[in-house]
Amino acid sequence: MRTLYCVTVIEQSNATRNVGLKLGILAAGLFVVGTNAFVIAGVLPAIAASLHTTTAAVGYSITWYSIVVAVGSPAVSTLLARMPRATLMALGLALIAVGTFLAAAAAGIGLFTAGRIVAAIGGAALVPTATAAAPTLVAPERRGRALAATGLGFSLASAVGAPFGTFLADLGGWRLALSVIGALAAVIAVAVAVETRGLPLGRAVPFAARFSVLAHPGILLALLTTLLMVVAFNVVYIFSSDIVAPATGGNESALAALLLVYGAFGIVGNWLGGRLTDGIGGRLTALVALALEAVAFVALIALRGGFAATAVLFALWGVGAYAAIVPVQSRLAAIDPERAGISLSWYSTGMYVGIALAPVLGAATLSAGVPVTLLAAAAAALLGLIAFEAAHRR
């Protein structure tokens, strides 16, 4: 009897480690996607100068990248639903590697944008697939923590990936930074193909049926929350070099330090978001997180001239921005559990539509002054809060 008990414990321990390894690899894939997107914000001027174009033109490549992911995510989820998830994710990472290498080798904005679009197709294959796979690995009561574990990849992208990419760009140019990201994507593609085999397949759903989930008001409002909170985050993140210029004096190392603070506390926010969603519920977690983000943006208007004060507000921003992600994802998965994969593929769409809109809104408001940009970001966060509360009531 004791021997049987020991064998059972060992099997459970091995199963737990196996789940942890799979979640870690999914997080690593999302880390590459996030770093590939976030690193552009820190090197916009350098890319523009090298390609003999404007920072706005390079910024719009972010918009194109995001539109492709937004449109491609539901299309990939429909057309390739019966493809093994490991194969689909590995293919996505391979395309990210190819597109990133292409952008790194570009001599003009056209080829650079083309490379970003190829990488975006890879992101469309990877992000919704990894997000939908994570909750299937654990029991329902641990779903929030599983989503937080994979979401940690995005947190680390801003905490480590973007500042390190900025450092690499300062050391050897932006092409070096993108090349390192491309190489990392290729390595993780192999790990995904080998270690995540056997993940349950998504259900084959007709393309038209994927739109049926949007008839649910709660899902539609949760997706609106996603779009607004991503707009709020990216308006400030993409144009952070302009926003914090009084505190950094235009020094890239100082900017990288602020982004490191933001990302490090984003990890804390990501962890809190998972724990609090499973503990006190997603509603209160999301409302407090979005309100904290809005307060940080408004406070930056008055305090962005001081480096220490700006660092504190970046820390609060990081906690709020990343704590809000898990409850929104959890809400989408919980409204209709049988079609959670479909709902979460639309989460990816909402997220990237928000990323696509952010450079446009940021450029338009920045011409009127940094305070207007920060007020616009705060307003987006508060509108997201209202949409989430409305989703709860429905």
C-alpha positions in Angstrom: 0.0 0.0 0.0 2.8 2.4 0.9 4.6 1.5 -2.4 1.4 2.3 -4.4 1.1 5.6 -2.5 4.7 6.6 -3.3 4.3 5.7 -7.0 1.1 7.8 -7.1 2.9 10.8 -5.5 5.8 10.5 -8.0 3.4 10.3 -10.9 1.6 13.4 -9.7 4.9 15.2 -9.2 6.0 14.4 -12.7 2.7 15.5 -14.2 2.9 18.8 -12.3 6.5 19.4 -13.6 5.3 18.5 -17.1 2.5 21.1 -16.9 4.9 23.6 -15.6 7.3 23.0 -18.4 4.6 23.4 -21.0 3.3 26.6 -19.4 6.9 27.9 -19.3 7.4 27.2 -23.0 4.1 28.9 -23.9 5.3 31.9 -21.8 8.6 31.9 -23.6 6.8 32.1 -27.0 4.7 35.0 -25.8 7.9 36.7 -24.5 9.3 36.7 -28.0 6.1 38.1 -29.4 5.9 40.8 -26.8 9.6 41.7 -27.1 9.3 41.9 -30.8 6.5 44.5 -30.5 7.8 46.4 -27.4 11.4 46.8 -28.5 10.4 49.0 -31.4 9.2 51.8 -29.0 12.7 52.2 -27.6 14.5 52.4 -30.9 12.0 54.3 -33.1 14.4 57.3 -33.7 17.3 55.0 -34.6 15.2 52.9 -37.1 13.8 56.1 -38.7 17.3 57.6 -39.1 18.7 54.4 -40.5 15.9 53.9 -43.0 15.8 57.6 -43.9 12.2 58.1 -42.9 10.2 59.6 -40.0 9.4 58.1 -36.6 5.7 58.4 -37.5 6.3 56.1 -40.5 8.1 53.5 -38.4 5.3 53.9 -35.8 2.7 53.1 -38.5 4.5 49.8 -39.1 3.3 48.9 -35.6 -0.2 49.6 -36.8 0.2 47.4 -39.9 1.7 44.6 -37.7 -1.3 44.8 -35.3 -3.9 44.9 -38.0 -2.6 41.7 -39.5 -2.5 39.9 -36.2 -6.0 41.2 -35.4 -7.5 40.0 -38.7 -5.4 36.8 -38.8 -6.0 35.5 -35.3 -9.7 34.4 -35.9 -8.9 33.3 -39.5 -6.0 31.1 -38.4 -8.1 29.7 -35.5 -10.8 28.7 -38.0 -8.8 27.5 -41.0 -6.2 25.6 -39.0 -8.3 24.4 -36.1 -7.5 20.7 -36.7 -3.8 21.3 -36.9 -2.0 20.1 -33.8 -1.4 23.1 -31.5 2.3 22.4 -31.1 2.7 22.4 -34.9 0.7 25.6 -35.3 2.6 27.4 -32.5 6.0 26.2 -33.9 5.0 27.4 -37.3 4.0 30.8 -35.9 7.4 31.2 -34.1 9.2 30.2 -37.3 7.4 33.0 -39.2 8.2 35.4 -36.5 11.9 34.5 -36.8 11.8 34.9 -40.7 9.9 38.2 -40.5 12.2 39.7 -37.8 15.4 38.7 -39.7 13.8 40.3 -42.9 13.1 43.5 -41.0 16.6 43.6 -39.5 18.1 43.4 -43.0 15.8 46.0 -44.5 17.3 49.0 -46.3 14.1 50.9 -46.6 10.7 51.3 -44.8 8.9 49.1 -47.4 11.0 46.0 -46.7 11.0 46.7 -43.0 7.2 46.8 -43.0 7.0 43.7 -45.1 9.1 41.8 -42.5 6.9 43.1 -39.7 3.9 41.8 -41.6 5.4 38.3 -42.0 6.2 38.3 -38.3 2.6 39.4 -37.6 1.2 36.4 -39.4 3.3 34.3 -37.1 1.9 36.2 -34.1 -1.6 35.5 -35.4 -0.8 31.8 -35.3 0.9 31.8 -31.9 -0.9 34.2 -29.5 -4.5 32.9 -29.6 -3.3 29.3 -29.7 -1.0 29.6 -26.7 -3.6 31.6 -24.8 -6.4 29.0 -25.4 -4.1 26.1 -24.7 -3.0 27.3 -21.2 -6.3 26.8 -19.4 -6.7 23.3 -20.8 -3.6 22.2 -18.9 -5.0 22.7 -15.4 -8.2 22.3 -13.3 -10.9 25.1 -13.7 -10.1 26.5 -10.3 -6.5 27.2 -11.4 -7.4 28.7 -14.7 -6.5 32.3 -13.6 -3.0 31.2 -12.5 -2.4 29.3 -15.8 -3.3 32.4 -17.8 -1.1 34.4 -15.5 1.8 32.0 -16.0 1.6 32.3 -19.8 0.9 36.0 -19.5 4.2 36.3 -17.6 5.8 36.1 -21.0 4.4 39.5 -22.0 5.3 40.9 -18.6 8.9 39.8 -19.0 8.9 41.2 -22.5 8.5 44.7 -21.1 10.5 44.0 -17.9 13.5 42.4 -19.6 13.0 42.1 -23.3 12.4 45.7 -24.3 15.1 47.3 -22.0 17.6 44.6 -23.1 16.7 45.2 -26.7 17.2 48.9 -26.2 20.5 48.2 -24.6 21.6 46.0 -27.5 20.5 48.7 -30.0 22.6 51.2 -28.1 25.5 48.8 -28.1 25.4 47.4 -31.7 22.4 49.0 -33.5 18.7 48.2 -33.8 19.5 45.5 -36.4 21.5 43.6 -33.8 18.5 43.8 -31.4 16.0 42.4 -34.0 18.4 39.7 -35.1 18.7 38.4 -31.5 14.9 38.3 -31.2 14.7 36.4 -34.5 17.3 33.9 -33.3 15.4 33.4 -30.0 12.2 32.8 -31.9 13.8 30.1 -33.9 15.1 28.3 -30.8 11.8 28.4 -29.0 10.0 27.2 -32.2 12.0 23.9 -31.8 11.2 23.7 -28.1 7.5 24.2 -28.7 7.5 21.5 -31.4 9.2 19.0 -29.2 7.9 19.7 -25.7 4.2 20.7 -26.2 3.1 17.8 -28.3 -0.2 16.2 -27.2 -2.0 19.4 -26.3 -5.7 18.9 -26.9 -6.9 20.1 -30.3 -9.2 23.0 -30.7 -12.7 22.3 -32.0 -13.3 22.8 -35.7 -15.7 25.7 -35.9 -17.0 27.3 -39.1 -15.8 30.8 -39.7 -19.3 32.3 -39.5 -19.9 30.4 -36.2 -16.9 32.3 -34.6 -18.9 35.5 -34.9 -21.8 34.0 -32.9 -19.9 34.5 -29.6 -20.1 38.3 -30.3 -23.8 38.1 -29.9 -23.3 37.7 -26.2 -23.2 41.2 -24.7 -20.9 40.2 -21.9 -18.3 38.9 -24.4 -18.6 41.9 -26.6 -18.1 44.3 -23.6 -15.2 42.3 -22.3 -13.5 42.6 -25.8 -14.2 46.3 -25.7 -12.5 46.4 -22.3 -9.5 44.6 -23.9 -9.3 47.1 -26.8 -9.5 50.2 -24.5 -7.0 48.9 -21.9 -4.5 48.1 -24.7 -4.9 51.5 -26.3 -4.3 53.1 -22.9 -1.1 51.1 -22.3 0.3 51.5 -25.8 -0.4 55.2 -26.2 2.0 55.9 -23.4 4.5 53.0 -24.0 5.1 53.7 -27.7 5.7 57.4 -27.1 7.4 57.0 -23.8 10.6 58.6 -25.0 8.7 61.8 -25.7 6.6 61.6 -22.6 9.5 61.2 -20.1 12.0 63.4 -22.0 12.0 66.0 -19.1 13.0 63.3 -16.7 15.6 61.5 -18.9 17.0 64.4 -20.9 16.7 62.2 -24.0 19.2 59.6 -22.5 18.4 56.1 -23.8 19.8 54.4 -20.8 17.6 56.4 -18.5 14.6 55.5 -20.6 15.6 51.8 -20.5 15.8 52.1 -16.7 12.3 53.5 -16.5 11.0 50.8 -18.8 12.7 48.2 -16.6 10.9 49.6 -13.6 7.6 49.5 -15.4 8.2 45.9 -16.6 9.5 44.6 -13.3 6.3 45.8 -11.5 4.3 44.5 -14.4 5.5 41.0 -13.3 4.2 41.8 -9.9 0.9 43.0 -11.4 0.7 39.8 -13.5 1.2 37.6 -10.5 -1.4 39.6 -8.4 -3.9 39.5 -11.3 -3.8 35.7 -11.3 -3.9 35.3 -7.5 -6.6 37.9 -7.0 -8.8 36.7 -9.9 -8.8 33.2 -8.4 -9.2 34.6 -4.8 -11.5 37.7 -4.7 -12.8 37.5 -8.3 -12.1 39.2 -11.6 -14.5 42.1 -11.2 -12.8 43.9 -8.3 -9.4 43.0 -9.6 -10.0 44.5 -13.0 -11.7 47.7 -11.6 -8.9 48.5 -9.1 -6.2 47.7 -11.7 -7.6 50.0 -14.4 -8.3 52.8 -11.9 -4.7 52.6 -10.7 -3.4 52.9 -14.3 -5.6 55.9 -15.0 -4.4 57.6 -11.8 -0.7 57.0 -12.7 -1.2 58.6 -16.1 -2.9 61.7 -14.7 -0.2 62.1 -12.0 2.5 61.9 -14.7 1.2 65.2 -16.1 2.5 67.0 -13.0 5.4 64.8 -12.0 7.1 63.7 -15.2 9.8 66.3 -14.8 11.4 64.3 -11.9 13.1 61.0 -12.5 12.4 59.4 -9.1 8.7 60.4 -9.2 8.4 59.2 -12.8 9.9 55.8 -11.8 7.3 55.5 -9.0 4.5 56.2 -11.3 5.9 53.8 -13.9 5.9 51.1 -11.2 2.2 51.8 -10.3 1.4 51.8 -14.1 3.1 48.4 -14.5 1.1 46.9 -11.6 -2.2 48.2 -12.9 -1.7 47.4 -16.6 -0.7 43.8 -16.1 -3.1 43.0 -13.2 -6.0 43.9 -15.5 -5.1 41.4 -18.2 -5.9 38.1 -16.3 -9.4 39.0 -15.1 -10.4 40.1 -18.6 -9.1 36.8 -20.1 -10.7 34.8 -17.3 -14.1 36.6 -17.9 -14.0 35.7 -21.6 -13.2 32.0 -20.8 -15.9 31.8 -18.1 -18.8 33.3 -19.9 -19.1 30.3 -22.3 -16.5 27.7 -21.2 -17.3 25.3 -24.1 -16.3 28.1 -26.6 -13.6 29.6 -24.5 -11.0 29.1 -27.3 -13.1 31.1 -29.7 -13.6 33.9 -27.2 -9.9 34.0 -26.4 -9.0 34.2 -30.1 -11.2 37.3 -30.2 -9.2 38.6 -27.2 -6.1 38.5 -29.4 -8.0 40.4 -32.1 -9.2 43.1 -29.6 -5.7 43.4 -28.2 -4.1 44.0 -31.6 -6.8 46.4 -32.8 -5.9 48.4 -29.7 -2.2 48.2 -30.5 -3.1 49.4 -34.1 -5.1 52.4 -32.9 -2.6 53.5 -30.2 0.1 55.0 -32.6 -2.6 56.9 -34.4 -4.2 58.3 -31.2 -0.7 58.9 -29.7 0.6 60.8 -32.7 -2.6 62.9 -32.9 -2.6 63.9 -29.3 1.2 64.3 -29.0 1.0 67.2 -31.5 -1.3 68.9 -28.9 1.2 68.3 -26.1 2.2 65.4 -23.8 -0.5 66.3 -21.2 -3.2 65.7 -23.8 -1.7 62.3 -24.6 -1.6 61.3 -21.0 -5.3 62.4 -20.5 -6.3 60.4 -23.6 -4.6 57.3 -22.1 -6.3 57.8 -18.8 -9.6 58.3 -20.5 -9.2 55.0 -22.4 -8.4 53.1 -19.1 -11.5 54.6 -17.4 -13.7 53.7 -20.4 -12.3 50.2 -20.2 -13.2 50.1 -16.5 -16.8 51.2 -17.4 -17.0 48.5 -20.2 -15.8 45.8 -17.8 -18.4 46.7 -15.1 -21.1 46.7 -17.8 -19.9 43.3 -18.9 -20.2 42.0 -15.3 -23.8 43.4 -15.0 -24.8 41.7 -18.3 
